[in-house]
Amino acid sequence: MAGIEAVESRIRAGIEAVESRIRAGIEAVESRIRADVAAGALSADTGAALLARHAGAILQGMSRQARDGAAREAPDGLAHIVMAVRPRTDTRRG
């Protein structure tokens, strides 16, 4: 059973490493959002943590679709939609 435990341990370590990279990416996005709020590029009431998690979820979904063989137009189209609905300080669309 020692061999199985060693494999399980390596798998857990790999999962933890991936989760850590995902968390670090979301934290970096959140930091950037907070900087944009401070600079006035985003509204002061922007929920930086939630917006960062939303961005992370979108990016993970796009990545998954790309790995599953989605045509390039699918992730590109999603990126355009995300950019169209992002929060702005200017409430006018355009």
C-alpha positions in Angstrom: 0.0 0.0 0.0 3.0 2.3 0.4 3.1 2.8 -3.4 -0.5 3.8 -3.6 0.0 6.3 -0.7 3.0 7.8 -2.4 1.0 8.2 -5.6 -1.9 9.8 -3.7 0.5 12.1 -2.0 2.0 13.3 -5.3 -1.5 13.7 -6.7 -2.6 15.8 -3.7 0.6 17.9 -4.0 -0.1 18.5 -7.7 -3.7 19.5 -7.0 -2.6 21.9 -4.2 0.0 23.4 -6.5 -2.6 24.1 -9.2 -5.1 25.5 -6.6 -2.3 27.7 -5.3 -1.6 29.1 -8.8 -5.3 29.7 -9.4 -5.6 31.6 -6.0 -2.5 33.6 -6.8 -3.9 34.6 -10.2 -7.2 35.6 -8.7 -5.4 37.6 -6.0 -3.4 39.4 -8.7 -6.5 40.3 -10.7 -8.1 41.5 -7.4 -5.1 43.7 -6.7 -5.3 45.2 -10.2 -9.0 45.8 -9.8 -8.4 47.6 -6.5 -5.7 49.7 -8.2 -8.2 50.6 -10.9 -10.8 51.6 -8.3 -8.2 53.7 -6.5 -7.2 55.4 -9.8 -10.9 56.1 -10.6 -11.0 53.7 -13.6 -13.6 51.7 -11.8 -16.4 52.9 -9.6 -15.6 53.1 -5.8 -18.4 50.6 -5.1 -16.9 47.9 -7.3 -16.6 44.6 -5.4 -13.0 43.8 -6.2 -13.0 40.3 -4.7 -16.2 39.2 -6.4 -15.2 40.7 -9.7 -11.8 39.0 -9.5 -13.5 35.6 -8.8 -15.9 36.2 -11.7 -12.9 36.9 -14.0 -11.2 33.8 -12.7 -14.3 31.7 -13.4 -14.6 33.1 -16.9 -10.9 32.5 -17.7 -11.0 28.9 -16.2 -14.1 28.2 -18.4 -12.4 29.6 -21.5 -9.3 27.5 -20.7 -11.4 24.4 -20.3 -13.2 25.0 -23.6 -9.8 25.5 -25.4 -8.5 22.3 -23.9 -11.6 20.5 -25.1 -11.0 21.7 -28.7 -13.3 24.7 -29.0 -12.8 26.7 -32.1 -10.8 29.9 -31.4 -13.9 32.0 -32.1 -15.7 30.6 -29.0 -13.2 31.9 -26.4 -12.6 35.1 -28.4 -16.4 35.7 -28.5 -16.6 35.2 -24.8 -13.8 37.7 -24.2 -15.7 40.3 -26.2 -18.9 39.7 -24.1 -17.0 39.9 -20.9 -15.4 43.2 -21.9 -18.8 44.6 -23.0 -20.4 43.9 -19.6 -17.5 44.9 -17.3 -18.0 47.7 -14.8 -17.0 51.2 -15.7 -17.0 54.6 -14.1 -18.8 56.0 -17.1 -22.3 54.6 -17.2 -22.8 55.4 -20.8 -22.3 52.4 -23.2 -20.1 52.7 -26.1 
